[in-house]
Amino acid sequence: MKRVVVVGGGAAGFFAAINIKEKSPEHEVIILEKTKKVLQKVRVSGGGRCNVTNGRSLPGELIKFYPRGGKKLYKLIEKFGTTDMQRWLDDHGVPTHIENDLRVFPASNTSQTIIDCFLGNAQALGIQVILDTPLMSLIQADDMWMVNCPKAQYETDAVVIATGSSPQFLKKLVSLNLKVNPGVPSLFTFHISDKRIKGLQGIAFPNVSLKVAGTKLSESGPMLITHWGLSGPSILKLSSWGARELATSDYQFVLIVNYLSISYEECRTRLQELVRSSPKKKLMNHSFEQLPKRFWTHLIETLNLQDKTTGELGKQALNKLSEELTQAHFDVTGKSAFKEEFVTCGGVDLSEVDLSTLESKKHDGLFFSGEVLDIDALTGGFNFQACWSASWAISEFLEKQKKGNDT
């Protein structure tokens, strides 16, 4: 019998443990979780519904959603992709459905279904789940590993690290002579205190263009004004692609917002057409380019144009209004995590692992899955899929290794 210790009671850890045990029933599989509860990130993911994977099935399409690690995931996703995960869940009693934006959820629309699936299967397979047991150190002795915890020591043939990207834990991995990239937040909203958006929380824009001044970082898509600044898909995507660069600035930077995704010149031309069409109508009473009315009114007041008719707009006012609509500069002064969807950029460098098996190149019998690796993605089920693909590859390798030993 081979013993496998999985360190981390999250999604990656449970999925690895269940598949290892299903493929190799004679293995003893133990999950060690440092806290008193397991699968807590699963519980809050997708707003409590658990966005378990994505409806896109082609690896070439999926890897576009990973700011870090995407290309190196290609072959793993080929072997166990999004449709494989949906099939796996269905085979384990969890039907799923694909929404219009291609996010995949359990048909029950509650994350508890996924938690119950993992816990139920782990129990049925005889997998030990030991809580309140943090890892203190890992020591390799010949072809075995000593997993040292405060109250016990586990001698094991293989260790699967699925702890997430805890900075404290990553330091332990550095002691094993592994290259570890420091963790920084990857999905976050922007703190902005500015009279131009004050009191406008809840207003959404369907397609803005964003740039971070002085960098090559840019993004487009929906945006939302919040109590603390700006959020929405375009902001989150920008934060993800720029995670490291924005961290080096300590989240103090200038964001340039184009609310209309058209050029300054085009915007000015359209404003001039507005002037010609209704010169006697107050600017406040116009609608412009499907901008939210409350935003348009607030902007006009901010620019002290509330008493002006369109015909009274001079060259300077037209220039300023065009600038605010297409080149609005905002000072970003900090960040906030996106609800509970915390994702971290950083972890074990992918050069340290065999990407077909997720085994350490330096240490036999040491495997990695989930956010402990330097892989992260946008929202939409992509981060979970990276966990599933990696954990599946580990279970496949251990099964083949067992068969080889048997012969």
Secondary structure, 3 states (H helix, E strand, C coil): CCEEEEECCCHHHHHHHHHHHHHCCCCEEEEECCCCCCCHHHHHHHHHCCCCEECCCCHHHHHHHCCECHHHHHHHHHHCCHHHHHHHHHHCCCCEEECCCCEEEECCCCHHHHHHHHHHHHHHCCCEEECCCCCCEEEEECCEEEEECCCCEEEECEEEECCCCCHHHHHHHHCCCCCEEEEEECCEEEECCCCCCCCCCCCEEEEEEEEECCCCCEEEEEEEECCCEEECHHHHHHHHHCHHHHHHCCCCEEEEEECCCCCHHHHHHHHHHHHHHCCCCEHHHCCCCCCCHHHHHHHHHHCCCCCCEHHHCCHHHHHHHHHHHHCEEEEECEEEECCCCCCEEEEECHHHEECCCCEECCCCCEEECHHHECCECCCCCHHHHHHHHHHHHHHHHHHHHHHHHHC
